[in-house]
Amino acid sequence: MSLVILVGWAAALVGTVLGLPQMVRLARTRNVEGLSLPAWQIILGLNIGWTSHGIILGQLNLILPNILGLASTLPILFLMSRELGRPLPKVMLPGIILGIGMIATDLLFGTAVYGLVALWPALFANVGQTLELVRSPRVVGVSPFFLIAGVLNQALWLWWGTLVADAGTMITATTTLGITSVNLVWWLMRQAGLRSFLVPTRQEMRAFVRARTRDRTKV
């Protein structure tokens, strides 16, 4: 078995189980603190777009993980829509539209242009998760295993894309690997005690309310 096949299927395997830790954590805790809804909407679109890209290239190791990825992405969006109190069709629609747009780009302009276009949704998805890790008062809703798997997945896809000289995969994986690495490091820093930025903690809010109450009483 060649190195290309081994690396491709290793990336496919990690991609297949990528969302499972987050789905299990969300189903178990029903806690969405630290999770980004826009990020998971974009991941839905990426699952659809990369499934199509794999079909066009005739690469089963691209097709399989993204089809199976829907098995975790869809339940996560369902659970988030319920916990956030938002209609499920409105939660799903942005991802579906994104996926259709990615397919159209791939068919009309080819793999290099597709890679440049597909880079941006992947970038926004991971940056969206970064923002939640930065500003959320708590990040207990985020699975560390999902973050670790994300870094490993992108590293493997970058290796595979280099081996098969697929510009689309290399362009997207390189940038996404950088951001997923930042997300993992930031989560570790939050666990080590780093507080959120720009968002007051619950204790600070309580102290603020008590201070305002005392001021009003004095008046």
N, C-alpha and C positions, 0 to 999 in steps of 0.2 A: 504494500500500500504506500502510495507516494506521500511526501510531506504536505503537499497541497490538500490532499483529501483528508489527512489527519487533522490539520489545522482547521480546515473548513468545517469538519464535523464536530470538532471541539468547540468552535464558535457557535455552531448550531445548537449543540447540547446546552451550553450556558445560556444562549438566547431563549431556548425553549422553557427553561425553568426560571428565567430572570424575574418575572413578576410574581412567582408563586410565594416567596417569603412575604412580600408586601400584602398580597391578597389574604394570606393566612393571618397575618398580624391584624389587618383591618377587620376581618371577619370575627376574630377572637376578641378584640378590644373595643370595636366600634368607635375608635378614636381617630380623628382625622387631623389632629394637631401636628403641624409641620408638613402636611401633604399639600401639594399644589394641584388643584382641579384642572387648570389650563394645561399643566404638564401632562397629565394623563389623557386629556382630550387629544393632545398632539401625538402622544404615543399610539393612540388608536389609529390616527392617520398614518403614522409611520409603519405600523403593522400592515396596513392595507397597501401602502405604496411599495414597501420592500418585498412583500409577497409577489406583487406584479413584476417588480424588477427581477426577482429570481426566476419567474416564469419566462421573461424575455431572454435572460441569459442562459436558461436551461440548467440552473444550479439549484438542485434540491436542498442543499444546505442553507440557501437563502429562503426558500419557500417554506420549508417545514417549521423552523423556529418562529416565523412571523405568523403563520396560521395558528400554531399552538399558543403563541403569545396572546392571541385574542382570547384564549381560554382563561387568562388571568386579567387582561386589560378590561374586558367587558364586565366581569363581576366587580372589579375595583370601582369602575365608573358607576355601576349600579348601587353599590354600597355607599359611595360618596354622595350620589344624588339623594339617597334616602337620608343620610345623616345631615346633609346640608339643607334638606327640604326643597330641592330643586326638581322640576319635571325631568324625567329620564330622557324623553326625545330631545329636549333642548340641550341636555348634557352630551348626548351622543352626536348630534348634528355637526358641530364644528369638526370633529375628527373624521367623519364620513366625507365632508366636503374637502378637507385637506387631502385625504387619500385619493379621491377622484382627481384632484389637481395634480398630484404627484404622478399618477398613472399617465395623464395626458401629457405632461412634460416629458416623461420617459419615451413615450411613443413618438412624439413630434420632434424632439431635439437630440435624443441619444443619451448614452450613459454619462459622458463628461458633464454635460449641462444638467442632467438629472442629479449628479453628485453635488454640483454647486447649489442647486435648488433644494435638494434634500438636506443639505447641511443646515439650512436656516431653521426648519422645524425642529430638528434634533437639538440645535443650539438653544432655541427658545424653550423647549421642553426642559432641558437641563438647567438653564438659567432661571426658569420659573421655579424649579425645585430649590435652586440656590437661594433665591429671594425668600422662600418660605423658611429655609433653614436659618437665614439671617434674622428675619423679623418676627418669626413666630415665638410667642412667649415660652412655649414648650415644644419639643420635637419628638414626643413619645409615640406619635403615630407613625413615625418613619422606621422602617425595618433596616437595620445595619447590614443584614445579609443581602438585601436588595441593592444597597449602595456598593457593596463589595463586588457583587456579581456584575453590576453595571461597568465597573472599571475593567474587570477581567474580560467581559464580553467585547468591549471596544478594542482592547489590546489584541485580542485574538482576531477580530475582523480586520484590524489594520495589518496584521501579519499576513492574513489570507489575501487581502486585497493587493498587498505588495507582491505576493507570490504569483497571483494570476494576472497582475498588471491591470486591475479594474480601477480606473480613475475615480468612478463614482464612490466605490467603497473606501478607497484611500482618503479621499478628500473629507468625507463625512466622519470616518472613524478617527482620524487624527485630531480634529477639533473636539469631537464629542469625548474622546478619551481625556483630554485636558480638563473639561468641565466636570465630568464624572469623578475625576480625581479630586478636584476642588470640593465637590459635595461631600465626599467621604471624609476628607480632612476636616471640613467645617463641622460635620456631625460629631466627629471625635472631639473637637474643641468645645462644642456645646455640652457634650457629656462630661468634659473635664471642668466645666463651670463657666464657660464663656456665656454671657447673657445676650439676649436679643438686642438688636440695634433699632432705635427709633420707636420701639414699642415698649411702654412701661410694663413692668411685671405686675402681678396681681397684688403683691404686697405694696408696691408703690401706688397703685390705684386706690387701695384701701386707705393708705396714709393721706393721699390727696383728698379723698372724700371726707375723712375725719377732720382734716385741716379746714376745708371749706365749711363744714358743719360748725366748727368752733368759731370761725369768723362770723358766720351768720348769727350765732347765738350772742356773740359779743355786741353785735349791732342792735 
